[in-house]
Amino acid sequence: MSGLGAGIRLALAGKRVILLEKHNTVGGLNGYYYRHSCKYDVGLHAMTNFVSRGGGSKPFAKLCRQLRLPYEAFQLAEQIRSCIHFPHTKLYFNNDFELLRSEISQKFPSCIDAFDQLAKTVIELNDTALSGTKFISTRAHLKDFIKDNTLREMLLLPLLYYGSAHVNDIDWRQFAILFKAIYLEGFARPRGGVRTILHLLREHYRKLGGILRVKTPVVSITIENNHASEVHLQTGEILRAHQIFSSIGHRETLRLLHSDNTIPSDAQTLSFLETITTLSGPPRMHNWHNTIIFYNDFTSVHYATPETCVDLHSGVVCIPENYQDDTSQTNTTLRTTHLANYDAWKSLSHAEYPTTKQHYLLQSRQKAFTILGQSSKAKPIAEDIFTPLTVERYTGHIKGAIYGHPNKIRDGNIGLTNLFICGTDQGFLGIVGALLSGISMVNHHTLQSK
């Protein structure tokens, strides 16, 4: 997504642009495919940062202006309602911030004033500045506002799962970005899923004169005098450009420069397992009304690489049909996400890998049924599962690290005169964040540069 954002922004500025994609379709971590006559979205649970048409200076409105795309083109349907599910306590929220406030006021009455102060502080924080990379612990900082441990952990859970590359914590600026994106703005989903966005962006880019090459991996980049002089393709072709923007990640980019060992390897990167099940009948038939459920089995969140292949004690359960104006569905898509252990999956034998996948698919689905309330009518008609190895294979992310390396480079500068990174390791996450990452890097390094 960040590469598409950068490409469109450059093409709008009259630059000659080529996008290189190793896969057979654009989208990276957010793609789609068809299997057994069912269509599946990969990555996308929801678009964050929802605003109504004309949303002023909010990120999504800024995105539309910067890419010169009409708001209506994204065909957004708002979430119905989502839930943070802890033992003995639930907090509901939707795209009206007052619902979350009222939930906290009722269930944590002594904390409502502190929560209001937290929200005010987050709103006033300039979280999009490209300067400053020092990590600030949100777990430590949150104690200055919220004294109740359960409420702190409940507020953290969705933000950790939707954007933290740090074990058991999240950077304070990242927390602010996601707090605004999820709680203050909210969730929406394009009618038709992620393919709606990808088709819109791809065709807009092409109409602007941009060149797109799929199934075209980059195998190396030649550096001369701190300048990226040549891009070598798997086809044997060599490209030269005034500027290069890499959306594949910091360490992954350095690997193309044959400099992989310059990135510290001691930082733990997080990876995930995701399952998708198509069930007969729409969600209302199963009495499932929430859009997304973030659940945790304990009063504190353990957000770290599990010792086994998968940690089912916390996760995300998503029903993509539970968006407003989406009443024509005949089936239900049940999606689950959990923390996973890349090394444990990598160590499985060729025979063990498929059986372990099937085991965790069934276990994860049963966990979702427990959270949602088992439906006697929930009959699986199609299913699929993605491990960290799947992510690594199709995206190139080392060890399947969805959120990249913990250390972000907010200005995209990795020490070369004409090669900059955008996307995950630049620090903006989610579809809107990724697109804005590509836009901001082009604005900063191309359109505002002397």
C-alpha positions in Angstrom: 0.0 0.0 0.0 2.8 2.4 0.8 4.4 1.7 -2.6 1.1 2.5 -4.3 0.7 5.7 -2.4 4.2 6.8 -3.3 3.8 5.8 -6.9 0.5 7.7 -7.3 1.9 10.8 -5.6 5.0 10.8 -7.8 2.9 10.3 -11.0 0.6 13.2 -9.9 3.7 15.4 -9.7 4.6 14.5 -13.3 7.4 12.1 -12.5 8.1 9.0 -14.5 7.4 6.1 -12.2 7.8 2.3 -12.2 6.4 0.1 -9.5 8.1 -3.3 -9.1 6.1 -6.1 -7.4 7.5 -9.6 -6.8 4.1 -11.2 -6.4 1.5 -11.6 -9.2 -0.7 -8.8 -7.8 -0.2 -5.6 -5.8 -1.2 -5.1 -2.2 1.6 -6.8 -0.2 0.2 -7.7 3.2 -3.3 -6.6 2.0 -4.4 -8.8 -0.9 -7.1 -11.1 -2.0 -7.6 -14.4 -3.8 -10.2 -17.0 -4.7 -10.4 -20.5 -3.5 -13.3 -23.1 -3.7 -15.5 -20.4 -5.2 -15.0 -18.2 -2.1 -13.2 -14.9 -2.2 -10.8 -14.1 0.6 -9.2 -10.9 1.8 -5.7 -11.2 3.2 -4.6 -8.8 6.0 -7.6 -6.5 5.9 -10.0 -6.8 9.0 -11.0 -3.2 8.7 -9.8 0.2 7.5 -9.1 2.4 10.5 -9.3 6.2 10.5 -12.9 6.3 9.3 -14.3 9.8 8.9 -17.5 11.0 7.2 -17.2 12.8 3.9 -15.4 16.1 4.3 -13.4 15.0 7.3 -11.2 18.1 7.5 -7.6 17.4 8.5 -8.2 13.8 9.5 -5.8 11.2 8.0 -8.3 9.7 5.6 -9.5 13.1 4.3 -5.9 14.1 3.8 -5.3 10.8 1.9 -8.1 11.6 -0.5 -6.8 15.1 -1.2 -3.1 14.0 -1.6 -4.1 11.2 -4.1 -6.8 13.2 -5.7 -9.4 10.5 -5.2 -13.0 11.2 -4.3 -14.2 10.0 -0.9 -17.0 8.0 -2.5 -14.6 5.9 -4.6 -13.6 3.9 -1.5 -17.2 2.7 -1.0 -16.9 2.6 2.8 -19.4 0.9 5.1 -19.0 1.6 8.9 -18.6 -1.0 11.5 -21.7 -2.1 13.5 -19.9 -2.5 16.9 -16.7 -4.0 18.2 -15.7 -5.4 21.6 -12.7 -5.7 23.9 -13.4 -9.0 25.7 -11.6 -9.7 29.0 -12.5 -12.1 31.8 -15.6 -10.7 33.6 -15.4 -7.4 31.6 -16.3 -6.2 28.1 -15.9 -2.8 26.6 -17.9 -2.0 23.4 -17.0 0.7 20.9 -18.0 1.9 17.5 -17.3 5.0 15.3 -18.9 7.2 17.9 -16.3 7.9 20.6 -19.1 8.5 23.1 -20.0 4.8 23.2 -16.5 3.9 24.5 -16.7 6.8 27.0 -20.0 5.7 28.3 -18.8 2.1 28.6 -15.8 3.2 30.7 -18.0 5.6 32.8 -20.3 2.7 33.7 -17.7 -0.1 34.2 -14.7 2.0 35.5 -16.4 5.1 37.0 -13.4 6.1 39.0 -11.3 6.3 35.8 -13.5 8.4 33.5 -11.8 11.7 34.2 -8.4 10.2 33.7 -9.6 8.6 30.4 -10.8 12.0 29.2 -7.4 13.5 30.1 -5.7 10.7 28.2 -7.8 11.3 25.1 -7.1 15.1 25.3 -3.3 14.4 25.6 -3.4 12.0 22.6 -5.3 14.5 20.5 -2.8 17.2 21.1 0.2 15.0 20.4 1.9 15.6 17.1 2.3 11.9 16.3 3.0 12.3 12.6 6.3 14.3 12.9 9.1 12.6 10.9 11.7 13.5 13.6 12.4 11.7 16.8 12.9 7.9 16.9 13.6 7.3 20.6 11.2 4.6 22.0 8.8 5.8 24.7 7.1 3.0 26.7 3.3 3.3 26.6 2.9 0.8 29.4 5.0 3.0 31.7 3.4 6.3 30.4 -0.2 5.0 30.7 0.2 4.6 34.5 0.4 8.4 34.7 -3.2 8.5 33.4 -5.1 5.3 34.2 -4.6 3.7 37.6 -6.7 0.7 37.0 -4.6 -2.1 35.6 -7.5 -3.9 33.9 -8.6 -0.8 32.0 -5.1 0.0 30.9 -4.7 -3.5 29.5 -8.1 -3.4 27.8 -7.3 -0.1 26.1 -3.9 -1.5 25.0 -5.0 -4.8 23.5 -6.5 -3.7 20.2 -3.6 -1.2 19.6 -1.0 -3.9 20.3 -2.6 -6.3 17.8 -3.2 -3.6 15.2 0.3 -2.1 15.1 2.9 -2.9 17.7 6.3 -4.4 16.7 7.4 -4.3 20.3 7.2 -7.2 22.7 4.7 -6.5 25.5 4.6 -2.7 24.7 4.0 -0.1 22.0 5.8 3.2 21.3 3.9 6.2 22.7 3.6 7.9 19.3 2.4 4.7 17.8 -0.1 4.4 20.6 -1.4 7.9 19.9 -1.7 7.2 16.1 -3.7 4.0 16.8 -5.8 5.5 19.6 -7.0 8.1 17.2 -7.4 5.7 14.3 -9.4 3.1 16.2 -11.1 4.8 19.1 -11.6 8.4 18.0 -12.2 7.7 14.3 -13.1 4.0 13.9 -13.5 1.1 11.5 -14.9 0.8 8.1 -14.7 -1.6 5.2 -14.9 -1.1 1.5 -17.9 -2.8 -0.1 -16.3 -5.6 -2.0 -13.4 -5.8 0.4 -9.7 -5.0 -0.2 -10.0 -5.6 -3.9 -12.1 -2.4 -4.1 -9.2 -0.4 -2.8 -6.5 -2.2 -4.8 -8.5 -1.8 -8.1 -9.1 1.9 -7.4 -5.4 2.6 -6.6 -4.0 0.5 -9.4 -6.2 2.0 -12.1 -5.7 5.5 -10.8 -1.9 5.0 -11.0 -2.1 3.6 -14.5 -4.3 6.4 -15.8 -1.6 8.9 -14.4 1.0 7.2 -16.7 2.6 5.0 -14.0 4.2 1.7 -15.1 3.4 -1.4 -13.1 5.5 -4.6 -13.3 4.3 -7.7 -11.4 6.2 -11.0 -11.0 9.3 -8.8 -11.1 11.5 -9.4 -8.0 14.4 -7.1 -7.3 17.5 -9.3 -6.6 20.1 -6.6 -5.7 20.8 -2.9 -5.6 24.3 -1.6 -6.5 25.6 1.2 -4.3 28.3 3.6 -5.5 29.5 6.6 -3.4 26.5 6.3 -1.1 24.2 6.4 -4.1 21.9 3.6 -5.3 23.1 3.5 -8.9 21.5 0.3 -10.3 18.5 -1.9 -9.5 19.0 -5.5 -10.7 15.9 -7.5 -11.6 15.4 -11.3 -11.6 14.8 -11.0 -15.3 18.4 -9.8 -15.8 17.4 -6.3 -16.5 19.1 -3.3 -14.9 17.2 -0.2 -14.0 18.6 3.3 -13.1 16.6 6.0 -11.4 17.0 9.4 -9.8 15.2 8.1 -6.6 14.1 4.8 -5.2 11.5 4.2 -2.5 11.5 0.7 -0.9 8.3 -0.6 0.7 9.7 -4.0 1.6 11.1 -3.1 5.0 14.5 -1.8 6.4 16.3 -5.1 6.9 14.8 -6.5 3.7 16.1 -3.5 1.8 19.5 -3.8 3.3 19.6 -7.4 2.2 19.3 -6.3 -1.4 22.4 -4.1 -0.7 24.1 -7.2 0.7 24.2 -5.4 4.1 21.9 -7.5 6.1 24.3 -7.8 9.1 24.2 -4.0 9.6 20.8 -4.3 11.3 20.9 -5.6 14.9 19.4 -9.1 15.0 18.8 -9.3 18.7 15.5 -7.4 18.6 12.6 -9.9 18.7 10.2 -9.5 15.8 6.6 -10.6 16.2 4.7 -12.8 13.8 1.1 -14.1 13.6 -1.2 -16.9 12.5 -4.4 -16.1 10.7 -7.3 -18.4 9.9 -10.3 -17.8 7.5 -13.4 -19.9 7.6 -16.5 -19.5 5.4 -19.7 -20.6 7.3 -23.1 -21.1 5.9 -25.7 -18.5 6.7 -25.3 -14.7 7.5 -24.0 -13.5 10.9 -27.5 -12.6 12.1 -28.5 -16.2 11.7 -25.8 -17.2 14.2 -26.7 -14.3 16.6 -23.3 -12.7 16.0 -23.5 -8.9 15.9 -20.0 -7.6 16.7 -17.7 -6.6 13.9 -14.3 -7.2 15.6 -13.6 -8.8 19.0 -10.2 -8.3 20.7 -10.1 -11.0 23.4 -7.7 -11.9 26.2 -8.1 -14.8 28.6 -6.3 -13.0 31.5 -6.4 -9.6 33.2 -3.0 -8.7 31.7 -2.0 -9.0 28.1 1.0 -11.2 27.2 2.0 -9.8 23.8 5.1 -11.8 22.9 6.3 -14.7 20.8 4.8 -17.9 22.3 6.8 -20.9 23.3 4.7 -23.1 21.1 3.5 -22.5 17.5 0.5 -20.4 18.5 -0.8 -18.6 21.6 -4.6 -19.0 21.7 -5.0 -17.1 25.0 -5.4 -13.8 23.1 -6.3 -12.7 19.6 -8.7 -11.1 17.2 -12.0 -12.4 15.9 -13.4 -10.6 12.9 -16.6 -11.0 11.0 -16.2 -8.9 7.8 -20.0 -9.1 7.0 -20.8 -7.2 10.2 -20.7 -3.7 8.7 -23.6 -1.4 8.1 -25.4 -1.7 4.8 -24.1 -5.2 4.3 -27.3 -7.2 4.7 -27.2 -9.1 1.4 -24.7 -11.7 2.6 -25.6 -15.4 2.5 -22.5 -16.7 4.3 -20.4 -15.6 7.2 -16.6 -15.2 7.1 -14.9 -15.9 10.4 -11.4 -14.6 10.7 -9.0 -15.2 13.6 -5.6 -13.8 14.4 -3.1 -15.0 17.1 0.5 -14.5 18.0 2.8 -17.2 16.5 6.3 -18.5 16.8 8.2 -18.4 13.5 11.0 -20.6 14.6 8.6 -23.3 15.9 6.8 -23.4 12.5 10.1 -23.4 10.7 11.4 -26.4 12.6 8.4 -28.6 11.6 9.1 -31.4 9.2 7.5 -31.5 5.7 5.0 -34.0 7.1 4.3 -32.2 10.4 3.6 -28.8 8.8 0.2 -29.5 7.2 -1.1 -31.5 10.2 0.0 -28.7 12.6 -1.8 -26.1 10.4 -5.0 -28.1 10.5 -4.7 -28.6 14.2 -4.4 -24.9 15.0 -7.1 -24.0 12.4 -9.6 -26.2 14.3 -8.4 -25.0 17.7 -8.6 -21.3 16.7 -12.1 -21.7 15.2 -13.3 -23.4 18.4 -11.8 -20.6 20.4 -13.7 -18.1 18.2 -16.9 -20.1 18.8 -16.3 -19.9 22.5 -15.9 -16.1 22.4 -18.9 -15.6 20.0 -21.2 -18.2 21.4 -21.4 -21.5 19.6 -24.0 -21.6 16.8 -25.5 -24.9 16.0 -26.0 -23.6 12.4 -22.3 -22.7 11.9 -21.3 -25.2 9.2 -17.8 -24.6 7.6 -17.9 -24.7 3.8 -14.4 -23.5 3.1 -11.3 -22.7 5.2 -7.7 -21.6 5.0 -4.8 -20.7 7.3 -1.7 -18.5 7.1 1.4 -19.1 9.2 4.5 -16.9 9.6 6.1 -19.0 6.8 3.2 -18.1 4.5 3.8 -14.4 5.2 7.5 -14.7 4.6 7.0 -16.6 1.3 4.5 -14.2 -0.3 5.7 -10.8 1.1 9.4 -11.3 1.8 9.1 -10.0 5.4 11.9 -11.7 7.3 10.5 -14.3 9.7 7.0 -13.2 8.7 7.2 -10.1 10.8 3.9 -8.3 9.9 4.9 -5.1 11.7 8.5 -5.2 10.8 11.5 -4.3 12.9 10.8 -2.6 16.3 13.1 0.3 15.5 11.3 2.6 13.1 12.9 5.1 10.7 10.3 7.9 10.7 12.0 10.0 8.0 12.7 7.0 5.8 16.4 7.8 5.5 18.7 4.8 5.7 21.9 6.8 4.9 21.8 6.8 1.1 21.4 9.9 -1.0 18.6 8.6 -3.2 17.1 5.5 -1.6 14.4 5.8 1.1 12.1 3.4 2.8 8.3 3.8 3.3 5.7 1.6 4.9 6.0 -0.7 7.9 9.5 0.2 9.0 8.9 3.9 8.4 6.3 3.6 11.2 2.9 4.3 9.7 0.6 1.2 9.8 -2.8 0.1 8.5 -4.1 0.8 5.0 -4.6 4.5 5.6 -1.3 4.8 7.4 0.6 2.9 4.8 -0.7 5.0 2.0 0.1 8.2 3.9 3.6 6.8 4.6 4.3 6.6 0.8 2.8 10.0 0.3 4.8 11.6 3.2 8.1 10.1 2.0 7.5 11.4 -1.6 6.5 14.8 -0.2 9.5 15.0 2.1 12.2 13.6 -0.2 11.1 14.5 -3.7 8.5 17.3 -3.8 9.9 19.4 -0.9 13.6 18.6 -1.5 16.0 21.0 -3.1 
